[in-house]
């Protein structure tokens, strides 16, 4: 399977090239010893061992300025808008990665679950993601460098790698958000008038844990133990790289770029509700 040309992103203008200063955050990936757990864990323990090895990368998201400012309610409207719009672009590719994995699935129940997850990703932030204008040309025009690099990573893994590696490249997004917002709810005070309280509460819901468990089970049952052992290095690399991209994705929202008009007008109210949107810091 060839790599789709549209996923490589457009030629960058000077402002977009300057945004590449975000990418050094990904250097932390290389500091995470991929030799940890060189032998695969028994079936049922692989997903947990991957997350434990990547925890230092997950903590970069938890302790970064985006989440810190979201928790104390000072995250600016512009930064949140930029994050949500980039996340919609990201999700348009994430949904396609799930569809690719579904097409390669050998079992009908696996295929059905992945296709349901694909459609759910397309509408996660509301109807914007289902708009016909959210196509490859819009992605090429508006996707920031981390969005381009991150989606290229999991799309390429889904297209060209064995199923366990493909699953490992999409799992950190789900696993991080489950851990991140559950940890915030358990350890941080979220004021009632915090405009992001609804957002935080949504991602901290216990129901989200089931999605993570299902995806982790798919990873752990995507190959026989011997094959998982043989692929463990590539599985670990794909997982760690995606987890490092998550921290960089949050950080890139602080880099000023213009949003299309429809995104400026509607993103905040769709995600937080009109009443809360009025309280977001400008």
Secondary structure, DSSP 8 states (H G I E B T S, - for coil): ----GGGG-----HHHHHGGGGGGGGHHHHHS-TTTT-S---TTSHHHHHHHHHHHHHHHHHHSHHHHHHHHT--BHHHHHHHHHHHHHHHHHHHHHHHHHHHT-SSHHHHHHHHHHHHHHHTTT-GGGGSTT-SHHHHHHH--HHHHHHHHHHHHHHHHS-HHHHHHHHHHHHHHHHHHHHHHHHHS---TT-TTHHHHHHHH-THHHHHHHHHHHHHHTSS-HHHHHHTHHHHHHHHHHHHHHHHHHHHHTTS-----HHHHHHHHHHHH-HHHHTTSB-
